[in-house]
Amino acid sequence: MGNPFVHIELSTDDVARAKDFYGSIFDWKFSEMPGMPGYPTYTLIDFGKPDAGGVMMPKQMAGQPTAWLGYVAVDSVKKTVAKARAAGANVVLDYMAIGKDGEHGACGVFLDPTGGAIGVWEMSAKAKAEQKAAAKKAAADKKAADKTAARTAAAAAKAAPKKAAPKKAAPKKAAPKKAAPKKAKKKGGKR
C-alpha cells in the first residue's frame, strides 16, 4: 500500500499539559522513553495499532512552532529527501538514524514549496522483518481459524438430526359418481 502516515509527533512547550489534554479526549496510552544523548525524554503515544504511533516532546529548536508533524512511510529516507529537494522542498533534516545504529529506523523532514512540514520514516531492517513475520503469522492464524470454522460447521451439519422429508399426501380418490336417479315409472297405462 503506497506511502501511509505511520508516525506523528507533537512538539510543545508543555508536554505534561498536552498529555493531560489528549489523554482526557482520546483512548491513547502514554509511556516515557528516555531521549538519546542530547535529546529530551519522549512521551510515547500508543494509538492501539501495531503499525502506527507517535510521540510528544519538547521543542527541539528556537522558533519551532507548537505543532503536530506527520511522518510518511518510505523505503529510503535519503532517496525520498533527494527527490523532495529536486522538486523544490526546503530540507530541514536530511537524515537521522533513530536508536543505536538505526535500530528503530530513520527519519527526515522537509517543507513543501507551500511551507507545509512533513516527515518521512524508513523502517529499520529489523522492524521490517518483524512486521513481515507478524503479517505471515496473522495470515496463518486466519487460515487456521477458517479451517477450524469449516470443520466445526461440517461437524454440526453432520451431527444435526436429519429431518424426515415431508410425506406427500396421497392423491385424493375421486368420489364415486352417483348414478343419476331413475325416473319413476308412471303407473297405469297410456292415457
C-alpha positions in Angstrom: 0.0 0.0 0.0 1.6 3.3 -1.1 3.0 5.6 1.5 0.7 5.8 4.5 1.2 8.1 7.5 2.8 5.9 10.2 4.1 8.3 12.9 3.2 11.7 14.4 5.0 14.0 16.7 3.8 16.9 18.8 6.5 19.5 19.6 5.3 21.7 22.5 6.5 23.9 25.4 4.3 21.9 27.8 4.3 18.1 27.3 2.6 17.4 30.6 -0.3 19.7 29.8 -0.6 18.2 26.3 -0.6 14.7 27.7 -3.3 15.5 30.2 -5.4 17.2 27.5 -5.2 14.4 24.8 -5.5 11.7 27.4 -8.8 13.2 28.5 -10.1 13.1 25.0 -8.7 10.0 23.3 -8.1 6.4 24.2 -4.3 6.7 23.9 -1.8 5.1 26.2 1.3 7.1 27.2 4.8 5.9 28.3 8.0 7.7 28.9 11.1 6.9 26.9 14.5 8.4 27.8 15.9 10.5 25.0 19.1 9.8 23.2 22.2 11.7 24.2 21.4 15.4 23.7 17.7 14.8 23.3 15.0 15.0 25.9 12.7 12.3 27.3 9.9 11.5 24.8 6.3 10.6 25.8 5.4 7.7 23.5 1.8 7.6 22.2 0.2 4.2 21.7 -2.8 4.5 19.4 -3.7 0.8 19.8 -2.5 0.0 16.3 0.7 -2.0 15.7 1.8 -0.1 12.6 1.3 3.5 13.9 2.4 5.5 16.8 3.7 8.9 17.9 5.5 11.0 20.5 5.1 14.2 22.4 8.3 16.1 23.0 9.7 19.5 24.0 10.5 21.7 21.1 13.9 20.9 19.6 15.0 24.3 18.2 14.4 28.0 18.7 11.4 29.4 16.9 9.9 25.9 16.3 6.1 26.2 16.4 3.9 24.1 18.7 2.6 21.7 16.1 1.9 18.1 15.1 4.2 16.7 12.4 3.1 13.6 10.5 5.6 11.1 9.0 5.0 9.1 5.9 6.5 5.6 5.4 9.1 5.4 2.7 11.6 2.7 1.6 14.6 5.2 1.8 14.7 8.5 3.6 17.8 9.5 1.7 16.3 8.9 -1.7 12.9 10.5 -0.8 14.6 13.6 0.7 16.7 13.9 -2.5 13.5 13.7 -4.7 11.8 16.3 -2.5 14.8 18.7 -2.7 14.8 18.3 -6.5 11.1 19.1 -6.6 11.6 22.3 -4.6 11.4 21.3 -0.9 13.3 23.1 1.8 15.0 20.3 3.6 15.1 20.7 7.4 16.6 17.3 8.3 18.3 15.3 5.6 18.6 12.0 7.5 18.7 10.9 11.1 19.1 7.3 12.3 16.9 6.5 15.2 18.3 4.4 18.0 21.7 2.8 18.2 22.8 2.2 14.6 19.3 2.9 13.3 17.7 0.0 15.1 14.4 1.9 15.2 14.7 3.3 11.7 15.5 6.7 10.3 13.7 9.9 9.5 14.0 13.1 7.5 11.9 16.3 7.5 11.3 18.9 4.8 8.9 21.8 4.0 7.0 21.5 0.7 7.0 24.5 -1.6 3.9 25.9 0.1 5.6 25.8 3.5 3.9 22.6 4.8 6.1 20.5 7.0 6.2 16.7 6.6 8.4 13.9 7.8 9.5 10.7 6.2 10.1 7.5 8.1 12.1 4.5 7.0 11.6 1.3 8.9 14.7 -0.5 10.2 15.6 -3.9 8.6 14.8 -5.5 12.0 11.3 -3.8 12.1 10.6 -4.8 8.5 11.5 -8.4 9.3 9.3 -8.3 12.5 6.4 -6.8 10.5 6.7 -9.4 7.8 6.8 -12.2 10.4 3.7 -10.7 12.1 1.8 -10.5 8.8 2.8 -14.1 8.0 1.6 -15.3 11.4 -1.6 -13.3 11.1 -2.3 -14.9 7.7 -1.5 -18.4 9.1 -3.8 -17.8 12.1 -6.6 -16.6 9.8 -6.2 -19.7 7.6 -6.2 -22.0 10.7 -9.3 -20.2 12.1 -11.1 -20.5 8.7 -10.2 -24.2 8.6 -11.5 -24.8 12.1 -14.7 -22.9 11.4 -15.3 -25.0 8.3 -14.7 -28.2 10.2 -17.0 -27.1 13.0 -19.7 -26.2 10.5 -19.3 -29.6 8.8 -19.4 -31.5 12.1 -22.5 -29.5 13.2 -24.2 -30.3 9.9 -23.4 -34.0 10.2 -24.5 -34.2 13.8 -27.8 -32.4 13.3 -30.8 -34.7 13.4 -32.0 -35.5 9.9 -35.4 -34.2 9.3 -37.7 -36.6 7.6 -38.8 -35.4 4.3 -42.4 -34.4 4.5 -44.7 -37.2 3.2 -46.5 -36.5 0.1 -50.2 -36.6 0.6 -51.7 -39.5 -1.3 -53.7 -38.2 -4.2 -57.3 -37.9 -3.3 -59.5 -40.5 -4.8 -62.2 -39.2 -6.8 -65.6 -39.6 -5.2 -67.6 -42.3 -6.9 -70.0 -40.9 -9.3 -73.5 -41.3 -8.1 -75.9 -42.8 -10.6 -78.5 -40.5 -11.9 -81.8 -41.1 -10.2 -84.0 -43.3 -12.1 -87.1 -41.8 -13.4 -90.1 -43.2 -11.7 -92.4 -45.1 -13.9 -95.8 -43.9 -14.0 -98.4 -46.4 -13.0 -101.1 -47.0 -15.2 -101.1 -47.2 -18.9 -101.1 -44.8 -21.6 -103.6 -42.3 -21.5 
